[in-house]
């Protein structure tokens, strides 16, 4: 069975400040750079057998992927479809705000100018369908919102589980395709 790996970018200032980044292009902190380098070392020493790294075009994911690629020698490609979900009116607001927590359960809502969960899922599911078609093992470097969709592609989740799912910075997930 073929594997697919997913990681979230390293720490950003807005992660520290508990703000929703969305499509706002936020840089990594020094800790975020260290996390990415440490993950690169873990992957280099592992038996993941990753053929290609694909990443979001946002700087926090591109920099994380660049560190991993430079350490491991695995080729890197920017994949525009992996850009984080636009959270519209919620961008730069508190991640744990009650309004946002409830809004994440409304899959057709586009947050007053953002992107709905349904449209996001279509975008990511289409990409995952294409990745299944070749023999490569990929590492996806993207965002917390994207991690929810990727997980839901492989596992059934209730709306509440989906809305509450998230991973830490530079945490790696493994899926079988």
Steps between C-alpha positions, in 0.01 A plus 500: 500500500631845403558762771429872515645727767369832621654765722394842613740791459722619784393752763402855397453815706124470454512141630666638814241779518214249449382670178348339192749530212290371210634640173682785677867444415669479840872420544645228720643591839856394586341208684305417182824482302652274768192275493525465121870419518440243774227335292738490205752313714232256619396430141862465388563238770171317440372238260222717350633463142343829391548576128372858489399781732205711392406812689264791529611824332473690832840595644456312829450171313755574226771578755419186700513291181824670389673408825383138472605480134845649563568259787363187333576567134138420409378713207248773581208633296255777590141384451254796483205279599654454846451864599319531832128562514401866489312560825355834386388712794676264743855561365719647781236427768539263795531134399299393802230767464149368554366649174773331296463170683131491413551628144735208418200268527318676214662339198325712233576836670781704344555725802403827328753497219693183575487143373248244619608165643321332209699690236821439693426128519432483127834669427701272732311179412569565130871539576508183711322307223777606259777410746357147532549440128881482497759296686659787694496532876426862588553721800240777501606812690198719561269633769276397787183560297637281223585227755129469584407446138781250439398302808134504391605361160636188670273465805134558574456794736197661655456873444612559858810280461586682178458845655710405804780315318843657480868416519802668652763691308729257313306198624499228236201282408512181293221372277466192280367559151 
